[in-house]
Amino acid sequence: AEEYRNIRGTTTKEDDKILEQEGVPVIKIPLVKKSDEDMN
């Protein structure tokens, strides 16, 4: 039996293509950098 689990990390466009070919769903979530002012 297959077990589904979430995997976090970064991928390249090539990685995305390989994962798609293997039937692994990929969701891209952009990371937003906070400015130095927001850190204080």
Contact map, one row per residue, 1 for C-alpha under 8 A:
1110000000000000000000000000000000000000
1111000000000000000000000000000000000000
1111100000000000000000000000000000000000
0111110000000000000000000000000000000000
0011111000000000000000000000000000000000
0001111100000000000000000000000000000000
0000111110000000000000000000000000000000
0000011111000000000000000000000000000000
0000001111100000000000000000000000000000
0000000111110000000000000000000000000000
0000000011111111000000000000000000000000
0000000001111111000000000000000000000000
0000000000111111100000000000000000000000
0000000000111111110000000000000000000000
0000000000111111111000000000000000000000
0000000000111111111100000100000000000000
0000000000001111111110000000000000000000
0000000000000111111111000000000000000000
0000000000000011111111111100000000000000
0000000000000001111111111100000000000000
0000000000000000111111110000000000000000
0000000000000000011111110000000000000000
0000000000000000001111111000000000000000
0000000000000000001111111100000000000000
0000000000000000001100111110000000000000
0000000000000001001100011111000000000000
0000000000000000000000001111100000000000
0000000000000000000000000111110000000000
0000000000000000000000000011111000000000
0000000000000000000000000001111100000000
0000000000000000000000000000111110000000
0000000000000000000000000000011111000000
0000000000000000000000000000001111100000
0000000000000000000000000000000111111110
0000000000000000000000000000000011111110
0000000000000000000000000000000001111111
0000000000000000000000000000000001111111
0000000000000000000000000000000001111111
0000000000000000000000000000000001111111
0000000000000000000000000000000000011111
